[in-house]
Amino acid sequence: MKHTCLSALLALALGLIPLVGVEAQASASAIKDFPDFLAVRSEFLSALITAAPARALSFKTVFRNTPAGRIRVSVERDGEEFFVLFQRERDGGFSAFSRGDVVIKREVATGYVKRVVWFLSDDGASFISLTPKNERTIVDFVVAGAVSRGSYSVSRLIYQFFTNSFSYLVSSTRSGLDWPSVLGAPGPEAASAMAASLVSGEPGIAQELLGVAEDLTSVGSYLSAAGLPDSALAEEQGPREGKAAAFADPRDPVLKAVPDWSEVRGMSMEVAAAPIIAGVDSSSVFIALVSGTGEQASRKLVVVPYRDEAGAYVIRAVDADSREAVDFLGLVRSMPGAAIRLFRLPLPRGL
């Protein structure tokens, strides 16, 4: 009876709260284009989320076709907890978490919802974590593996988030979270053009930039060729939160502290993508000097961030020595504990 009443109350709450001013923080088109399968979550609310644990655990995997693509709904038990998963099909499978996927963690003994993880990027490294605390919800906002805002308290019940649209989530948290980092306006065009030039290997300003990665003292040559005033390299010191996500269990990422920036080692590799993505709005490009660890050699990279047509971030990187493209986020995941020195430069004028 308890679960039935709660389900009815939650169903009545769907869509009742107006969405005002979302565009003030994030691109309206990016929010509209974000894959949201509210209808599927609503369909299985009483069977999986408000149902008694025994009933939810007996659920058999189903699939639904939606405007966002094919969705798999499944339940996975892990000891004294179980996970309700809503996953969007990508590349013919459901092996990794991507934009729009939602994971709800519940206790087997009590049925309580312990956490909701809503994935914000196709690389699975950006997500918003929602944890209940009395009549409020504690929010952790993670961008490309780095905690952008942690322990942010919102005066909403956790049930209100997974029973409403994605736009409701953005609207309810817009005053405290940097939503443009994952849902911004496309561009800048100069950044995507620079990324293409770096990969092509053609002579020009991109090669000057690769030269800076090889030798930081050559920055003046790049600035002159780019039509920019002479200035010193500015080194990034990492996000203020000083925490990163660990994905040993991608259904339930753990947030951990990382070493502070130092003049000797720079910042932790695990949080380096966050300041890079933040550089999109200032039309920045980055020189990344990665310290080697174990079998991984040191790397000198040029890194260019921008947003695609859907407003999702893109990070392109090229190795200054080999002139080959590098999967930057893949490199981050492969080098836990590594350090990086990250220098910001402006993009060329008129590119």
Secondary structure, 3 states (H helix, E strand, C coil): CHHHHHHHHHHHHCCCCCCCCHHHCCCHHHHHHCCCCHHHHHHCHHHHHCCCHHHHHCCCCEEEEECCEEEEEEEEEECCEEEEEEEECECCECCCCCCCCEEEEEECCCCCEEEEEEECCCCCCCEEEEEEECCEEEEEEEECCEEEEEEEEECCCHHHHHCCCHHHHHHHHCCCCCHHHCCCCCECHHHHHHHHHHHHCCCCHHHHHHHHHHCHHHHHHHHHHCCCCCCCCEECCCCCCCEEEECCCCCCCEEEECCCCECCCEEEHHHCHHHHHHCCCCCEEEEEEECCECCECCEEEEEEEEECCCCCEEEEEEECCCCCEECHHHHHHHCCCCEEEEEEEECCCCC
